[in-house]
Amino acid sequence: MSTETLNDQLWVTVLKSADPLRIDPSCQLFLQAWISNAVERMQTENRIATDDIATAKENLKTFVNLMKAETLAHRTERLDNKSFHAAQHNLERRSFLTVYSLWPFWPHLVAG
């Protein structure tokens, strides 16, 4: 599967998961960069089988739901950079307590 196709599939996952909330353009850039990095990681790790893509989509839905929870807590109707960073912070807090992973998005790939 091409990089572009996988990026597109994961972006559609974001759009469906975010519904009915809007995504600010600047947040869209953060999310698309996050997806691009994840796709690169998937290819580097040679994990682009159907099961791997399904895992990536489910983990991306989980992250978007974390963003939505932050957005709803602040009573806004859009996903923005604040909700993106708050969701990342939530992941960081969880990772201090347990081994928490939203592969291929979190934890970030550590170059070795």
GROMACS elastic network, one bead per residue, 0.5 to 0.9 nm:
[ bonds ]
;  ai    aj funct       b0    kb
    1     4     6  0.84106   500
    1     5     6  0.66220   500
    1     6     6  0.67775   500
    1    48     6  0.75590   500
    2     5     6  0.52473   500
    2     6     6  0.63237   500
    2     7     6  0.85779   500
    3     6     6  0.52637   500
    3     7     6  0.60668   500
    3     8     6  0.85519   500
    3    36     6  0.83020   500
    3    39     6  0.67893   500
    3    40     6  0.78194   500
    3    43     6  0.84052   500
    4     7     6  0.50592   500
    4     8     6  0.60912   500
    4     9     6  0.86184   500
    5     8     6  0.50482   500
    5     9     6  0.61568   500
    5    10     6  0.86674   500
    6     9     6  0.50451   500
    6    10     6  0.61982   500
    6    11     6  0.84947   500
    6    36     6  0.89798   500
    6    39     6  0.69559   500
    6    48     6  0.89551   500
    6    53     6  0.82199   500
    7    10     6  0.52879   500
    7    11     6  0.61040   500
    7    12     6  0.87030   500
    7    32     6  0.79226   500
    7    35     6  0.64156   500
    7    36     6  0.63498   500
    7    38     6  0.89743   500
    7    39     6  0.67632   500
    8    11     6  0.50153   500
    8    12     6  0.62219   500
    8    13     6  0.86450   500
    9    12     6  0.52130   500
    9    13     6  0.64122   500
    9    14     6  0.89204   500
    9    57     6  0.84464   500
   10    14     6  0.64499   500
   10    15     6  0.88465   500
   10    32     6  0.89630   500
   10    35     6  0.69174   500
   10    39     6  0.89734   500
   10    53     6  0.86616   500
   10    56     6  0.79133   500
   10    57     6  0.62727   500
   10    60     6  0.76719   500
   11    14     6  0.50136   500
   11    15     6  0.63514   500
   11    16     6  0.87105   500
   11    31     6  0.82695   500
   11    32     6  0.71268   500
   11    35     6  0.75002   500
   12    15     6  0.50391   500
   12    16     6  0.61403   500
   12    17     6  0.84315   500
   13    16     6  0.52659   500
   13    17     6  0.60019   500
   13    18     6  0.84699   500
   13    57     6  0.64161   500
   13    58     6  0.86554   500
   13    60     6  0.73568   500
   13    61     6  0.69050   500
   14    17     6  0.50971   500
   14    18     6  0.59320   500
   14    19     6  0.86083   500
   14    31     6  0.83579   500
   14    57     6  0.85788   500
   14    60     6  0.70170   500
   14    61     6  0.67315   500
   14    64     6  0.67090   500
   15    18     6  0.52133   500
   15    19     6  0.63435   500
   15    20     6  0.89971   500
   15    21     6  0.89747   500
   15    22     6  0.86698   500
   15    23     6  0.83282   500
   16    19     6  0.54456   500
   16    20     6  0.83881   500
   16    61     6  0.87596   500
   17    20     6  0.83864   500
   17    21     6  0.89865   500
   17    60     6  0.86173   500
   17    61     6  0.58265   500
   17    62     6  0.87612   500
   17    64     6  0.63789   500
   17    65     6  0.72303   500
   18    21     6  0.54586   500
   18    22     6  0.70860   500
   18    23     6  0.76275   500
   18    61     6  0.84675   500
   18    64     6  0.64010   500
   18    65     6  0.75435   500
   18    67     6  0.86774   500
   18    68     6  0.71348   500
   18    78     6  0.87218   500
   18    79     6  0.78060   500
   19    22     6  0.71266   500
   20    77     6  0.83395   500
   20    78     6  0.87394   500
   21    68     6  0.79676   500
   21    76     6  0.88899   500
   21    77     6  0.55041   500
   21    79     6  0.66796   500
   22    77     6  0.67065   500
   22    79     6  0.60894   500
   22    80     6  0.87330   500
   23    26     6  0.83270   500
   23    27     6  0.64051   500
   23    28     6  0.61816   500
   23    77     6  0.89668   500
   23    78     6  0.54773   500
   23    80     6  0.63172   500
   24    27     6  0.51841   500
   24    28     6  0.61151   500
   24    29     6  0.88269   500
   24    78     6  0.66559   500
   24    79     6  0.60645   500
   24    80     6  0.52798   500
   24    81     6  0.78744   500
   25    29     6  0.64773   500
   25    30     6  0.89347   500
   25    80     6  0.81078   500
   26    29     6  0.51916   500
   26    30     6  0.66275   500
   26    31     6  0.88668   500
   26    80     6  0.71514   500
   26    81     6  0.68313   500
   27    30     6  0.50076   500
   27    31     6  0.61777   500
   27    32     6  0.85079   500
   27    79     6  0.68898   500
   27    82     6  0.85585   500
   27    83     6  0.86699   500
   27    84     6  0.70617   500
   28    31     6  0.51169   500
   28    32     6  0.60092   500
   28    33     6  0.84963   500
   28    79     6  0.86804   500
   28    80     6  0.81120   500
   28    81     6  0.87237   500
   29    32     6  0.51326   500
   29    33     6  0.60940   500
   29    34     6  0.84944   500
   30    33     6  0.52173   500
   30    34     6  0.61267   500
   30    35     6  0.86407   500
   30    81     6  0.76287   500
   30    84     6  0.79005   500
   31    35     6  0.61135   500
   31    36     6  0.85252   500
   31    84     6  0.80753   500
   32    35     6  0.50048   500
   32    36     6  0.60563   500
   32    37     6  0.86124   500
   33    37     6  0.61851   500
   33    38     6  0.85527   500
   34    37     6  0.52393   500
   34    38     6  0.62320   500
   34    39     6  0.87056   500
   34   105     6  0.70064   500
   35    39     6  0.61126   500
   35    40     6  0.85595   500
   35    60     6  0.87034   500
   35   104     6  0.88709   500
   35   105     6  0.74422   500
   36    39     6  0.51535   500
   36    40     6  0.62324   500
   36    41     6  0.86320   500
   37    40     6  0.50943   500
   37    41     6  0.62074   500
   37    42     6  0.86767   500
   37   104     6  0.84900   500
   37   105     6  0.77494   500
   37   108     6  0.87959   500
   37   109     6  0.87327   500
   38    42     6  0.61344   500
   38    43     6  0.86522   500
   38    56     6  0.84410   500
   38   103     6  0.80391   500
   38   104     6  0.51065   500
   38   105     6  0.53565   500
   38   106     6  0.87170   500
   38   108     6  0.84655   500
   38   109     6  0.85193   500
   39    43     6  0.62530   500
   39    44     6  0.85296   500
   39    48     6  0.86623   500
   39   104     6  0.76362   500
   39   105     6  0.88927   500
   40    43     6  0.51882   500
   40    44     6  0.60578   500
   40    45     6  0.85598   500
   41    45     6  0.60347   500
   41    46     6  0.83188   500
   41    47     6  0.84023   500
   41   104     6  0.65461   500
   41   105     6  0.85920   500
   41   109     6  0.69714   500
   42    45     6  0.52331   500
   42    46     6  0.59572   500
   42    47     6  0.50085   500
   42    48     6  0.60397   500
   42    52     6  0.81586   500
   42    53     6  0.87421   500
   42    56     6  0.89846   500
   42   103     6  0.89349   500
   42   104     6  0.65553   500
   43    47     6  0.60765   500
   43    48     6  0.64655   500
   44    47     6  0.77462   500
   45    48     6  0.84563   500
   46    49     6  0.83983   500
   47    50     6  0.89587   500
   47    51     6  0.87801   500
   47    52     6  0.58866   500
   47    53     6  0.80933   500
   48    51     6  0.78997   500
   48    52     6  0.55817   500
   48    53     6  0.60794   500
   49    52     6  0.51828   500
   49    53     6  0.63290   500
   49    54     6  0.86867   500
   50    53     6  0.52005   500
   50    54     6  0.62054   500
   50    55     6  0.86799   500
   51    54     6  0.50339   500
   51    55     6  0.61789   500
   51    56     6  0.86400   500
   52    55     6  0.50646   500
   52    56     6  0.62044   500
   52    57     6  0.86582   500
   53    56     6  0.50176   500
   53    57     6  0.61744   500
   53    58     6  0.86529   500
   54    57     6  0.51131   500
   54    58     6  0.62158   500
   54    59     6  0.85990   500
   55    58     6  0.51716   500
   55    59     6  0.61015   500
   55    60     6  0.84604   500
   55   102     6  0.86067   500
   55   103     6  0.75887   500
   55   104     6  0.86000   500
   56    59     6  0.51587   500
   56    60     6  0.60197   500
   56    61     6  0.86014   500
   56   102     6  0.76644   500
   56   103     6  0.63894   500
   56   104     6  0.62659   500
   56   105     6  0.77955   500
   57    60     6  0.50264   500
   57    61     6  0.61945   500
   57    62     6  0.86640   500
   58    61     6  0.50586   500
   58    62     6  0.63136   500
   58    63     6  0.88092   500
   58   102     6  0.86763   500
   59    63     6  0.63520   500
   59    64     6  0.87227   500
   59   101     6  0.85608   500
   59   102     6  0.51147   500
   59   103     6  0.67731   500
   59   104     6  0.81149   500
   59   105     6  0.77251   500
   59   106     6  0.89465   500
   60    63     6  0.50710   500
   60    64     6  0.62264   500
   60    65     6  0.85591   500
   60   102     6  0.74839   500
   60   103     6  0.87902   500
   60   104     6  0.89450   500
   60   105     6  0.75486   500
   61    64     6  0.50879   500
   61    65     6  0.60998   500
   61    66     6  0.86252   500
   62    65     6  0.50789   500
   62    66     6  0.63274   500
   62    67     6  0.87665   500
   62   102     6  0.80391   500
   63    67     6  0.63424   500
   63    68     6  0.86521   500
   63    84     6  0.87690   500
   63    87     6  0.69424   500
   63    88     6  0.83035   500
   63    91     6  0.87672   500
   63   102     6  0.79192   500
   63   105     6  0.89073   500
   64    68     6  0.61108   500
   64    69     6  0.85996   500
   64    79     6  0.88345   500
   64    84     6  0.83996   500
   64    87     6  0.82481   500
   65    69     6  0.61193   500
   65    70     6  0.86122   500
   65    87     6  0.88202   500
   66    69     6  0.51372   500
   66    70     6  0.64221   500
   66    71     6  0.87126   500
   66    83     6  0.82033   500
   66    84     6  0.85279   500
   66    86     6  0.84117   500
   66    87     6  0.54174   500
   66    88     6  0.86604   500
   66    90     6  0.79905   500
   66    91     6  0.89880   500
   67    70     6  0.51390   500
   67    71     6  0.61935   500
   67    72     6  0.86513   500
   67    79     6  0.68062   500
   67    80     6  0.85678   500
   67    82     6  0.87838   500
   67    83     6  0.50185   500
   67    84     6  0.57845   500
   67    85     6  0.84625   500
   67    86     6  0.72339   500
   67    87     6  0.52840   500
   67    88     6  0.86460   500
   68    72     6  0.60249   500
   68    73     6  0.84289   500
   68    77     6  0.89857   500
   68    78     6  0.82497   500
   68    79     6  0.68279   500
   68    83     6  0.73394   500
   68    87     6  0.87967   500
   69    72     6  0.51659   500
   69    73     6  0.60718   500
   69    74     6  0.86920   500
   69    83     6  0.83431   500
   69    87     6  0.85656   500
   70    73     6  0.51012   500
   70    74     6  0.64407   500
   70    75     6  0.86918   500
   70    79     6  0.87191   500
   70    82     6  0.83727   500
   70    83     6  0.54579   500
   70    84     6  0.84967   500
   70    86     6  0.68003   500
   70    87     6  0.70493   500
   71    74     6  0.52511   500
   71    75     6  0.61882   500
   71    76     6  0.55857   500
   71    77     6  0.69182   500
   71    78     6  0.67702   500
   71    79     6  0.63166   500
   71    80     6  0.80521   500
   71    82     6  0.83608   500
   71    83     6  0.58181   500
   72    76     6  0.60148   500
   72    77     6  0.73132   500
   72    78     6  0.88377   500
   73    76     6  0.79512   500
   76    79     6  0.81117   500
   78    83     6  0.88668   500
   79    82     6  0.79566   500
   79    83     6  0.60214   500
   79    84     6  0.73487   500
   80    83     6  0.54165   500
   80    84     6  0.63343   500
   80    85     6  0.88151   500
   81    85     6  0.60892   500
   81    86     6  0.83637   500
   82    85     6  0.52913   500
   82    86     6  0.59540   500
   82    87     6  0.84969   500
   83    87     6  0.60170   500
   83    88     6  0.85483   500
   84    87     6  0.52731   500
   84    88     6  0.63436   500
   84    89     6  0.87104   500
   85    89     6  0.60815   500
   85    90     6  0.85224   500
   86    90     6  0.61414   500
   86    91     6  0.86993   500
   87    91     6  0.63658   500
   87    92     6  0.87279   500
   88    91     6  0.50378   500
   88    92     6  0.62969   500
   88    93     6  0.87502   500
   88   106     6  0.87783   500
   89    93     6  0.62439   500
   89    94     6  0.86333   500
   90    93     6  0.51687   500
   90    94     6  0.62725   500
   90    95     6  0.86753   500
   91    94     6  0.50740   500
   91    95     6  0.61355   500
   91    96     6  0.88202   500
   91   100     6  0.76000   500
   91   101     6  0.84321   500
   91   102     6  0.88483   500
   91   106     6  0.78335   500
   91   107     6  0.84618   500
   92    95     6  0.51219   500
   92    96     6  0.65608   500
   92   100     6  0.88045   500
   92   107     6  0.85295   500
   93    96     6  0.53792   500
   93    97     6  0.69403   500
   94    97     6  0.53462   500
   94    98     6  0.62020   500
   94    99     6  0.78490   500
   94   100     6  0.64033   500
   95    98     6  0.51784   500
   95    99     6  0.55006   500
   95   100     6  0.50770   500
   95   101     6  0.78196   500
   95   107     6  0.84218   500
   96    99     6  0.76010   500
   96   100     6  0.85138   500
   97   100     6  0.83352   500
  100   106     6  0.80891   500
  100   107     6  0.78657   500
  101   104     6  0.81802   500
  101   105     6  0.80218   500
  101   106     6  0.54474   500
  101   107     6  0.59742   500
  102   105     6  0.55381   500
  102   107     6  0.68914   500
  103   106     6  0.53701   500
  103   107     6  0.69987   500
  103   108     6  0.84894   500
  104   107     6  0.75522   500
  104   108     6  0.75955   500
  104   109     6  0.79555   500
  105   108     6  0.61907   500
  105   109     6  0.82079   500
  106   109     6  0.77701   500
  107   110     6  0.84150   500
